[in-house]
Amino acid sequence: METRVASISIIVENPDSVENLNKILHEGGKYIIGRMGIPYREKNVSIISVAIDAPQDVINSMSGSIGRLNGVQSKVIYSNVITKDETCDKE
């Protein structure tokens, strides 16, 4: 199976969705390289960037689930770095 390096950019405008957002990120935690969150209090939004290395369908599913949360937007940018994940082929 191939994995891709990508960045998921997230804007949170509804603080009530943060708990569900964190659940989604936790479920994909084994693929997450790192994440950074910036609260922009003056505008009542949070800006989150998640670096991820995962199969493309996992990235798309995670971003889609995040984007369906109330008051949350999500976009993905993919790098051209694609690697074969040997651990997935051994199952």
Helices and strands as residue ranges (DSSP letters): E 2-12, G 15-17, H 18-27, G 29-31, E 32-40, G 41-43, E 45-54, H 56-67, E 72-84, H 86-89
